[in-house]
Amino acid sequence: QVRGLCGTFNGDQRDEFLTPEGDVELGVAAFANAFRAAGACPALGPGIANPCDSSPGSWERAEATCAVLLGPAFQ
């Protein structure tokens, strides 16, 4: 019964980009734009920039931080 930006949590990755209308989007930008409130922010274009590209060292920090999810606390 879970639906939205976090996916359906049913183990089937083919329906993770399910829009509020029940369509399955193939791209990230189209999926995110389906949840965008009209006029609240600009629509995403087809190419989404990697946030790590604009901040040196952020990839390493992100990997170290996310590694906690694979550690004993979450086993």
mmCIF file as gemmi writes it, N, C-alpha and C atoms, coordinates in Angstrom:
data_model
loop_
_atom_site.group_PDB
_atom_site.id
_atom_site.type_symbol
_atom_site.label_atom_id
_atom_site.label_alt_id
_atom_site.label_comp_id
_atom_site.label_asym_id
_atom_site.label_entity_id
_atom_site.label_seq_id
_atom_site.pdbx_PDB_ins_code
_atom_site.Cartn_x
_atom_site.Cartn_y
_atom_site.Cartn_z
_atom_site.occupancy
_atom_site.B_iso_or_equiv
_atom_site.pdbx_formal_charge
_atom_site.auth_seq_id
_atom_site.auth_asym_id
_atom_site.pdbx_PDB_model_num
ATOM 1 N N . GLN Axp A 1 ? 0.818 -1.205 0 1 0 ? 1 A 1
ATOM 2 C CA . GLN Axp A 1 ? 0 0 0 1 0 ? 1 A 1
ATOM 3 C C . GLN Axp A 1 ? 0.853 1.256 0 1 0 ? 1 A 1
ATOM 4 N N . VAL Axp A 2 ? 2.177 1.104 -0.016 1 0 ? 2 A 1
ATOM 5 C CA . VAL Axp A 2 ? 3.066 2.263 -0.061 1 0 ? 2 A 1
ATOM 6 C C . VAL Axp A 2 ? 3.157 2.744 -1.501 1 0 ? 2 A 1
ATOM 7 N N . ARG Axp A 3 ? 3.077 4.049 -1.696 1 0 ? 3 A 1
ATOM 8 C CA . ARG Axp A 3 ? 3.191 4.626 -3.029 1 0 ? 3 A 1
ATOM 9 C C . ARG Axp A 3 ? 3.741 6.032 -2.916 1 0 ? 3 A 1
ATOM 10 N N . GLY Axp A 4 ? 4.475 6.47 -3.913 1 0 ? 4 A 1
ATOM 11 C CA . GLY Axp A 4 ? 4.965 7.833 -3.924 1 0 ? 4 A 1
ATOM 12 C C . GLY Axp A 4 ? 6.412 7.909 -4.332 1 0 ? 4 A 1
ATOM 13 N N . LEU Axp A 5 ? 7.081 8.977 -3.921 1 0 ? 5 A 1
ATOM 14 C CA . LEU Axp A 5 ? 8.465 9.199 -4.307 1 0 ? 5 A 1
ATOM 15 C C . LEU Axp A 5 ? 9.396 8.129 -3.767 1 0 ? 5 A 1
ATOM 16 N N . CYS Axp A 6 ? 8.995 7.413 -2.741 1 0 ? 6 A 1
ATOM 17 C CA . CYS Axp A 6 ? 9.834 6.337 -2.19 1 0 ? 6 A 1
ATOM 18 C C . CYS Axp A 6 ? 9.553 4.999 -2.859 1 0 ? 6 A 1
ATOM 19 N N . GLY Axp A 7 ? 8.702 4.954 -3.859 1 0 ? 7 A 1
ATOM 20 C CA . GLY Axp A 7 ? 8.407 3.719 -4.569 1 0 ? 7 A 1
ATOM 21 C C . GLY Axp A 7 ? 7.245 2.972 -3.948 1 0 ? 7 A 1
ATOM 22 N N . THR Axp A 8 ? 7.077 1.738 -4.375 1 0 ? 8 A 1
ATOM 23 C CA . THR Axp A 8 ? 5.956 0.922 -3.905 1 0 ? 8 A 1
ATOM 24 C C . THR Axp A 8 ? 6.355 -0.082 -2.835 1 0 ? 8 A 1
ATOM 25 N N . PHE Axp A 9 ? 7.65 -0.296 -2.673 1 0 ? 9 A 1
ATOM 26 C CA . PHE Axp A 9 ? 8.199 -1.195 -1.646 1 0 ? 9 A 1
ATOM 27 C C . PHE Axp A 9 ? 7.612 -2.596 -1.747 1 0 ? 9 A 1
ATOM 28 N N . ASN Axp A 10 ? 7.45 -3.07 -2.987 1 0 ? 10 A 1
ATOM 29 C CA . ASN Axp A 10 ? 6.921 -4.42 -3.179 1 0 ? 10 A 1
ATOM 30 C C . ASN Axp A 10 ? 7.957 -5.369 -3.776 1 0 ? 10 A 1
ATOM 31 N N . GLY Axp A 11 ? 9.207 -4.91 -3.918 1 0 ? 11 A 1
ATOM 32 C CA . GLY Axp A 11 ? 10.261 -5.753 -4.448 1 0 ? 11 A 1
ATOM 33 C C . GLY Axp A 11 ? 10.32 -5.801 -5.965 1 0 ? 11 A 1
ATOM 34 N N . ASP Axp A 12 ? 9.374 -5.171 -6.643 1 0 ? 12 A 1
ATOM 35 C CA . ASP Axp A 12 ? 9.341 -5.161 -8.104 1 0 ? 12 A 1
ATOM 36 C C . ASP Axp A 12 ? 9.821 -3.802 -8.586 1 0 ? 12 A 1
ATOM 37 N N . GLN Axp A 13 ? 11.062 -3.735 -9.08 1 0 ? 13 A 1
ATOM 38 C CA . GLN Axp A 13 ? 11.63 -2.458 -9.488 1 0 ? 13 A 1
ATOM 39 C C . GLN Axp A 13 ? 10.981 -1.885 -10.734 1 0 ? 13 A 1
ATOM 40 N N . ARG Axp A 14 ? 10.217 -2.673 -11.464 1 0 ? 14 A 1
ATOM 41 C CA . ARG Axp A 14 ? 9.58 -2.173 -12.681 1 0 ? 14 A 1
ATOM 42 C C . ARG Axp A 14 ? 8.487 -1.153 -12.381 1 0 ? 14 A 1
ATOM 43 N N . ASP Axp A 15 ? 7.954 -1.128 -11.17 1 0 ? 15 A 1
ATOM 44 C CA . ASP Axp A 15 ? 6.883 -0.172 -10.868 1 0 ? 15 A 1
ATOM 45 C C . ASP Axp A 15 ? 7.293 0.873 -9.822 1 0 ? 15 A 1
ATOM 46 N N . GLU Axp A 16 ? 8.585 1.051 -9.634 1 0 ? 16 A 1
ATOM 47 C CA . GLU Axp A 16 ? 9.045 2.016 -8.634 1 0 ? 16 A 1
ATOM 48 C C . GLU Axp A 16 ? 8.773 3.464 -9.035 1 0 ? 16 A 1
ATOM 49 N N . PHE Axp A 17 ? 8.66 3.746 -10.321 1 0 ? 17 A 1
ATOM 50 C CA . PHE Axp A 17 ? 8.39 5.111 -10.774 1 0 ? 17 A 1
ATOM 51 C C . PHE Axp A 17 ? 6.905 5.284 -11.075 1 0 ? 17 A 1
ATOM 52 N N . LEU Axp A 18 ? 6.043 4.837 -10.186 1 0 ? 18 A 1
ATOM 53 C CA . LEU Axp A 18 ? 4.602 4.929 -10.348 1 0 ? 18 A 1
ATOM 54 C C . LEU Axp A 18 ? 4.13 6.342 -10.005 1 0 ? 18 A 1
ATOM 55 N N . THR Axp A 19 ? 3.467 6.991 -10.953 1 0 ? 19 A 1
ATOM 56 C CA . THR Axp A 19 ? 3.003 8.363 -10.76 1 0 ? 19 A 1
ATOM 57 C C . THR Axp A 19 ? 1.69 8.385 -9.983 1 0 ? 19 A 1
ATOM 58 N N . PRO Axp A 20 ? 1.262 9.547 -9.532 1 0 ? 20 A 1
ATOM 59 C CA . PRO Axp A 20 ? -0.026 9.64 -8.843 1 0 ? 20 A 1
ATOM 60 C C . PRO Axp A 20 ? -1.202 9.171 -9.71 1 0 ? 20 A 1
ATOM 61 N N . GLU Axp A 21 ? -1.031 9.259 -11.039 1 0 ? 21 A 1
ATOM 62 C CA . GLU Axp A 21 ? -2.091 8.82 -11.952 1 0 ? 21 A 1
ATOM 63 C C . GLU Axp A 21 ? -2.06 7.316 -12.204 1 0 ? 21 A 1
ATOM 64 N N . GLY Axp A 22 ? -1.028 6.624 -11.695 1 0 ? 22 A 1
ATOM 65 C CA . GLY Axp A 22 ? -0.919 5.186 -11.875 1 0 ? 22 A 1
ATOM 66 C C . GLY Axp A 22 ? -0.078 4.77 -13.066 1 0 ? 22 A 1
ATOM 67 N N . ASP Axp A 23 ? 0.531 5.734 -13.755 1 0 ? 23 A 1
ATOM 68 C CA . ASP Axp A 23 ? 1.419 5.42 -14.877 1 0 ? 23 A 1
ATOM 69 C C . ASP Axp A 23 ? 2.815 5.113 -14.351 1 0 ? 23 A 1
ATOM 70 N N . VAL Axp A 24 ? 3.573 4.328 -15.097 1 0 ? 24 A 1
ATOM 71 C CA . VAL Axp A 24 ? 4.959 4.052 -14.742 1 0 ? 24 A 1
ATOM 72 C C . VAL Axp A 24 ? 5.852 4.866 -15.673 1 0 ? 24 A 1
ATOM 73 N N . GLU Axp A 25 ? 6.617 5.798 -15.103 1 0 ? 25 A 1
ATOM 74 C CA . GLU Axp A 25 ? 7.548 6.612 -15.886 1 0 ? 25 A 1
ATOM 75 C C . GLU Axp A 25 ? 8.865 5.863 -16.029 1 0 ? 25 A 1
ATOM 76 N N . LEU Axp A 26 ? 9.533 6.073 -17.139 1 0 ? 26 A 1
ATOM 77 C CA . LEU Axp A 26 ? 10.81 5.404 -17.372 1 0 ? 26 A 1
ATOM 78 C C . LEU Axp A 26 ? 11.994 6.233 -16.908 1 0 ? 26 A 1
ATOM 79 N N . GLY Axp A 27 ? 11.842 7.551 -16.855 1 0 ? 27 A 1
ATOM 80 C CA . GLY Axp A 27 ? 12.948 8.426 -16.481 1 0 ? 27 A 1
ATOM 81 C C . GLY Axp A 27 ? 12.726 9.119 -15.156 1 0 ? 27 A 1
ATOM 82 N N . VAL Axp A 28 ? 13.821 9.469 -14.507 1 0 ? 28 A 1
ATOM 83 C CA . VAL Axp A 28 ? 13.765 10.116 -13.196 1 0 ? 28 A 1
ATOM 84 C C . VAL Axp A 28 ? 13.096 11.482 -13.276 1 0 ? 28 A 1
ATOM 85 N N . ALA Axp A 29 ? 13.469 12.289 -14.275 1 0 ? 29 A 1
ATOM 86 C CA . ALA Axp A 29 ? 12.929 13.64 -14.386 1 0 ? 29 A 1
ATOM 87 C C . ALA Axp A 29 ? 11.412 13.614 -14.586 1 0 ? 29 A 1
ATOM 88 N N . ALA Axp A 30 ? 10.933 12.775 -15.487 1 0 ? 30 A 1
ATOM 89 C CA . ALA Axp A 30 ? 9.491 12.686 -15.73 1 0 ? 30 A 1
ATOM 90 C C . ALA Axp A 30 ? 8.753 12.214 -14.479 1 0 ? 30 A 1
ATOM 91 N N . PHE Axp A 31 ? 9.349 11.281 -13.757 1 0 ? 31 A 1
ATOM 92 C CA . PHE Axp A 31 ? 8.745 10.792 -12.52 1 0 ? 31 A 1
ATOM 93 C C . PHE Axp A 31 ? 8.656 11.904 -11.479 1 0 ? 31 A 1
ATOM 94 N N . ALA Axp A 32 ? 9.768 12.611 -11.264 1 0 ? 32 A 1
ATOM 95 C CA . ALA Axp A 32 ? 9.778 13.695 -10.276 1 0 ? 32 A 1
ATOM 96 C C . ALA Axp A 32 ? 8.806 14.795 -10.672 1 0 ? 32 A 1
ATOM 97 N N . ASN Axp A 33 ? 8.742 15.125 -11.956 1 0 ? 33 A 1
ATOM 98 C CA . ASN Axp A 33 ? 7.833 16.174 -12.416 1 0 ? 33 A 1
ATOM 99 C C . ASN Axp A 33 ? 6.37 15.791 -12.207 1 0 ? 33 A 1
ATOM 100 N N . ALA Axp A 34 ? 6.051 14.495 -12.174 1 0 ? 34 A 1
ATOM 101 C CA . ALA Axp A 34 ? 4.68 14.051 -11.944 1 0 ? 34 A 1
ATOM 102 C C . ALA Axp A 34 ? 4.208 14.413 -10.533 1 0 ? 34 A 1
ATOM 103 N N . PHE Axp A 35 ? 5.139 14.579 -9.602 1 0 ? 35 A 1
ATOM 104 C CA . PHE Axp A 35 ? 4.791 14.935 -8.225 1 0 ? 35 A 1
ATOM 105 C C . PHE Axp A 35 ? 4.956 16.428 -7.943 1 0 ? 35 A 1
ATOM 106 N N . ARG Axp A 36 ? 5.421 17.182 -8.934 1 0 ? 36 A 1
ATOM 107 C CA . ARG Axp A 36 ? 5.688 18.61 -8.765 1 0 ? 36 A 1
ATOM 108 C C . ARG Axp A 36 ? 4.376 19.382 -8.662 1 0 ? 36 A 1
ATOM 109 N N . ALA Axp A 37 ? 4.296 20.274 -7.68 1 0 ? 37 A 1
ATOM 110 C CA . ALA Axp A 37 ? 3.135 21.153 -7.558 1 0 ? 37 A 1
ATOM 111 C C . ALA Axp A 37 ? 3.253 22.24 -8.618 1 0 ? 37 A 1
ATOM 112 N N . ALA Axp A 38 ? 2.232 22.396 -9.429 1 0 ? 38 A 1
ATOM 113 C CA . ALA Axp A 38 ? 2.26 23.37 -10.523 1 0 ? 38 A 1
ATOM 114 C C . ALA Axp A 38 ? 2.6 24.767 -10.004 1 0 ? 38 A 1
ATOM 115 N N . GLY Axp A 39 ? 3.599 25.37 -10.597 1 0 ? 39 A 1
ATOM 116 C CA . GLY Axp A 39 ? 3.983 26.726 -10.227 1 0 ? 39 A 1
ATOM 117 C C . GLY Axp A 39 ? 4.887 26.818 -9.016 1 0 ? 39 A 1
ATOM 118 N N . ALA Axp A 40 ? 5.059 25.736 -8.273 1 0 ? 40 A 1
ATOM 119 C CA . ALA Axp A 40 ? 5.86 25.784 -7.053 1 0 ? 40 A 1
ATOM 120 C C . ALA Axp A 40 ? 7.357 25.809 -7.345 1 0 ? 40 A 1
ATOM 121 N N . CYS Axp A 41 ? 7.766 25.163 -8.417 1 0 ? 41 A 1
ATOM 122 C CA . CYS Axp A 41 ? 9.174 25.111 -8.778 1 0 ? 41 A 1
ATOM 123 C C . CYS Axp A 41 ? 9.268 24.759 -10.259 1 0 ? 41 A 1
ATOM 124 N N . PRO Axp A 42 ? 10.408 25.039 -10.879 1 0 ? 42 A 1
ATOM 125 C CA . PRO Axp A 42 ? 10.536 24.715 -12.304 1 0 ? 42 A 1
ATOM 126 C C . PRO Axp A 42 ? 10.608 23.203 -12.531 1 0 ? 42 A 1
ATOM 127 N N . ALA Axp A 43 ? 10.142 22.774 -13.681 1 0 ? 43 A 1
ATOM 128 C CA . ALA Axp A 43 ? 10.196 21.356 -14.033 1 0 ? 43 A 1
ATOM 129 C C . ALA Axp A 43 ? 11.641 20.946 -14.268 1 0 ? 43 A 1
ATOM 130 N N . LEU Axp A 44 ? 11.936 19.703 -13.949 1 0 ? 44 A 1
ATOM 131 C CA . LEU Axp A 44 ? 13.267 19.16 -14.207 1 0 ? 44 A 1
ATOM 132 C C . LEU Axp A 44 ? 13.407 18.845 -15.682 1 0 ? 44 A 1
ATOM 133 N N . GLY Axp A 45 ? 14.587 19.101 -16.204 1 0 ? 45 A 1
ATOM 134 C CA . GLY Axp A 45 ? 14.886 18.748 -17.584 1 0 ? 45 A 1
ATOM 135 C C . GLY Axp A 45 ? 15.309 17.296 -17.664 1 0 ? 45 A 1
ATOM 136 N N . PRO Axp A 46 ? 15.569 16.797 -18.876 1 0 ? 46 A 1
ATOM 137 C CA . PRO Axp A 46 ? 15.918 15.382 -19.015 1 0 ? 46 A 1
ATOM 138 C C . PRO Axp A 46 ? 17.262 15.011 -18.385 1 0 ? 46 A 1
ATOM 139 N N . GLY Axp A 47 ? 18.194 15.953 -18.31 1 0 ? 47 A 1
ATOM 140 C CA . GLY Axp A 47 ? 19.488 15.658 -17.701 1 0 ? 47 A 1
ATOM 141 C C . GLY Axp A 47 ? 19.568 16.228 -16.297 1 0 ? 47 A 1
ATOM 142 N N . ILE Axp A 48 ? 19.654 15.364 -15.304 1 0 ? 48 A 1
ATOM 143 C CA . ILE Axp A 48 ? 19.742 15.818 -13.917 1 0 ? 48 A 1
ATOM 144 C C . ILE Axp A 48 ? 21.211 15.775 -13.51 1 0 ? 48 A 1
ATOM 145 N N . ALA Axp A 49 ? 21.718 16.916 -13.072 1 0 ? 49 A 1
ATOM 146 C CA . ALA Axp A 49 ? 23.13 17.003 -12.685 1 0 ? 49 A 1
ATOM 147 C C . ALA Axp A 49 ? 23.389 16.2 -11.416 1 0 ? 49 A 1
ATOM 148 N N . ASN Axp A 50 ? 24.549 15.582 -11.366 1 0 ? 50 A 1
ATOM 149 C CA . ASN Axp A 50 ? 24.967 14.862 -10.173 1 0 ? 50 A 1
ATOM 150 C C . ASN Axp A 50 ? 25.427 15.894 -9.144 1 0 ? 50 A 1
ATOM 151 N N . PRO Axp A 51 ? 24.814 15.952 -7.956 1 0 ? 51 A 1
ATOM 152 C CA . PRO Axp A 51 ? 25.186 16.963 -6.97 1 0 ? 51 A 1
ATOM 153 C C . PRO Axp A 51 ? 26.632 16.833 -6.496 1 0 ? 51 A 1
ATOM 154 N N . CYS Axp A 52 ? 27.22 15.659 -6.622 1 0 ? 52 A 1
ATOM 155 C CA . CYS Axp A 52 ? 28.602 15.469 -6.192 1 0 ? 52 A 1
ATOM 156 C C . CYS Axp A 52 ? 29.591 16.153 -7.129 1 0 ? 52 A 1
ATOM 157 N N . ASP Axp A 53 ? 29.179 16.444 -8.364 1 0 ? 53 A 1
ATOM 158 C CA . ASP Axp A 53 ? 30.076 17.097 -9.315 1 0 ? 53 A 1
ATOM 159 C C . ASP Axp A 53 ? 30.414 18.528 -8.923 1 0 ? 53 A 1
ATOM 160 N N . SER Axp A 54 ? 29.536 19.193 -8.2 1 0 ? 54 A 1
ATOM 161 C CA . SER Axp A 54 ? 29.752 20.605 -7.866 1 0 ? 54 A 1
ATOM 162 C C . SER Axp A 54 ? 30.461 20.808 -6.526 1 0 ? 54 A 1
ATOM 163 N N . SER Axp A 55 ? 30.713 19.739 -5.793 1 0 ? 55 A 1
ATOM 164 C CA . SER Axp A 55 ? 31.34 19.866 -4.479 1 0 ? 55 A 1
ATOM 165 C C . SER Axp A 55 ? 32.443 18.823 -4.323 1 0 ? 55 A 1
ATOM 166 N N . PRO Axp A 56 ? 33.692 19.237 -4.432 1 0 ? 56 A 1
ATOM 167 C CA . PRO Axp A 56 ? 34.798 18.273 -4.313 1 0 ? 56 A 1
ATOM 168 C C . PRO Axp A 56 ? 34.755 17.519 -2.979 1 0 ? 56 A 1
ATOM 169 N N . GLY Axp A 57 ? 34.963 16.224 -3.046 1 0 ? 57 A 1
ATOM 170 C CA . GLY Axp A 57 ? 34.994 15.407 -1.842 1 0 ? 57 A 1
ATOM 171 C C . GLY Axp A 57 ? 33.643 14.899 -1.378 1 0 ? 57 A 1
ATOM 172 N N . SER Axp A 58 ? 32.571 15.371 -1.985 1 0 ? 58 A 1
ATOM 173 C CA . SER Axp A 58 ? 31.251 14.973 -1.499 1 0 ? 58 A 1
ATOM 174 C C . SER Axp A 58 ? 30.935 13.517 -1.817 1 0 ? 58 A 1
ATOM 175 N N . TRP Axp A 59 ? 31.478 12.977 -2.915 1 0 ? 59 A 1
ATOM 176 C CA . TRP Axp A 59 ? 31.238 11.569 -3.245 1 0 ? 59 A 1
ATOM 177 C C . TRP Axp A 59 ? 31.789 10.666 -2.151 1 0 ? 59 A 1
ATOM 178 N N . GLU Axp A 60 ? 33.005 10.964 -1.708 1 0 ? 60 A 1
ATOM 179 C CA . GLU Axp A 60 ? 33.617 10.159 -0.646 1 0 ? 60 A 1
ATOM 180 C C . GLU Axp A 60 ? 32.839 10.285 0.658 1 0 ? 60 A 1
ATOM 181 N N . ARG Axp A 61 ? 32.412 11.497 0.993 1 0 ? 61 A 1
ATOM 182 C CA . ARG Axp A 61 ? 31.623 11.699 2.223 1 0 ? 61 A 1
ATOM 183 C C . ARG Axp A 61 ? 30.284 10.963 2.133 1 0 ? 61 A 1
ATOM 184 N N . ALA Axp A 62 ? 29.663 11.009 0.969 1 0 ? 62 A 1
ATOM 185 C CA . ALA Axp A 62 ? 28.373 10.337 0.803 1 0 ? 62 A 1
ATOM 186 C C . ALA Axp A 62 ? 28.538 8.823 0.946 1 0 ? 62 A 1
ATOM 187 N N . GLU Axp A 63 ? 29.579 8.271 0.337 1 0 ? 63 A 1
ATOM 188 C CA . GLU Axp A 63 ? 29.81 6.829 0.453 1 0 ? 63 A 1
ATOM 189 C C . GLU Axp A 63 ? 30.082 6.425 1.897 1 0 ? 63 A 1
ATOM 190 N N . ALA Axp A 64 ? 30.856 7.218 2.615 1 0 ? 64 A 1
ATOM 191 C CA . ALA Axp A 64 ? 31.162 6.901 4.013 1 0 ? 64 A 1
ATOM 192 C C . ALA Axp A 64 ? 29.905 6.981 4.876 1 0 ? 64 A 1
ATOM 193 N N . THR Axp A 65 ? 29.085 7.98 4.627 1 0 ? 65 A 1
ATOM 194 C CA . THR Axp A 65 ? 27.856 8.143 5.404 1 0 ? 65 A 1
ATOM 195 C C . THR Axp A 65 ? 26.871 7.025 5.108 1 0 ? 65 A 1
ATOM 196 N N . CYS Axp A 66 ? 26.709 6.681 3.837 1 0 ? 66 A 1
ATOM 197 C CA . CYS Axp A 66 ? 25.769 5.621 3.46 1 0 ? 66 A 1
ATOM 198 C C . CYS Axp A 66 ? 26.261 4.236 3.879 1 0 ? 66 A 1
ATOM 199 N N . ALA Axp A 67 ? 27.548 4.08 4.083 1 0 ? 67 A 1
ATOM 200 C CA . ALA Axp A 67 ? 28.086 2.788 4.5 1 0 ? 67 A 1
ATOM 201 C C . ALA Axp A 67 ? 27.505 2.357 5.84 1 0 ? 67 A 1
ATOM 202 N N . VAL Axp A 68 ? 27.052 3.301 6.637 1 0 ? 68 A 1
ATOM 203 C CA . VAL Axp A 68 ? 26.431 2.983 7.924 1 0 ? 68 A 1
ATOM 204 C C . VAL Axp A 68 ? 25.212 2.079 7.709 1 0 ? 68 A 1
ATOM 205 N N . LEU Axp A 69 ? 24.497 2.281 6.594 1 0 ? 69 A 1
ATOM 206 C CA . LEU Axp A 69 ? 23.298 1.469 6.32 1 0 ? 69 A 1
ATOM 207 C C . LEU Axp A 69 ? 23.638 -0.002 6.09 1 0 ? 69 A 1
ATOM 208 N N . LEU Axp A 70 ? 24.872 -0.262 5.687 1 0 ? 70 A 1
ATOM 209 C CA . LEU Axp A 70 ? 25.295 -1.642 5.473 1 0 ? 70 A 1
ATOM 210 C C . LEU Axp A 70 ? 25.978 -2.242 6.69 1 0 ? 70 A 1
ATOM 211 N N . GLY Axp A 71 ? 26.132 -1.46 7.74 1 0 ? 71 A 1
ATOM 212 C CA . GLY Axp A 71 ? 26.813 -1.899 8.943 1 0 ? 71 A 1
ATOM 213 C C . GLY Axp A 71 ? 25.93 -2.685 9.889 1 0 ? 71 A 1
ATOM 214 N N . PRO Axp A 72 ? 26.466 -3.077 11.029 1 0 ? 72 A 1
ATOM 215 C CA . PRO Axp A 72 ? 25.741 -3.922 11.977 1 0 ? 72 A 1
ATOM 216 C C . PRO Axp A 72 ? 24.48 -3.291 12.562 1 0 ? 72 A 1
ATOM 217 N N . ALA Axp A 73 ? 24.415 -1.975 12.605 1 0 ? 73 A 1
ATOM 218 C CA . ALA Axp A 73 ? 23.233 -1.327 13.184 1 0 ? 73 A 1
ATOM 219 C C . ALA Axp A 73 ? 21.956 -1.632 12.396 1 0 ? 73 A 1
ATOM 220 N N . PHE Axp A 74 ? 22.103 -1.935 11.108 1 0 ? 74 A 1
ATOM 221 C CA . PHE Axp A 74 ? 20.92 -2.181 10.271 1 0 ? 74 A 1
ATOM 222 C C . PHE Axp A 74 ? 20.82 -3.621 9.773 1 0 ? 74 A 1
ATOM 223 N N . GLN Axp A 75 ? 21.552 -4.528 10.393 1 0 ? 75 A 1
ATOM 224 C CA . GLN Axp A 75 ? 21.484 -5.932 9.962 1 0 ? 75 A 1
ATOM 225 C C . GLN Axp A 75 ? 20.358 -6.654 10.669 1 0 ? 75 A 1
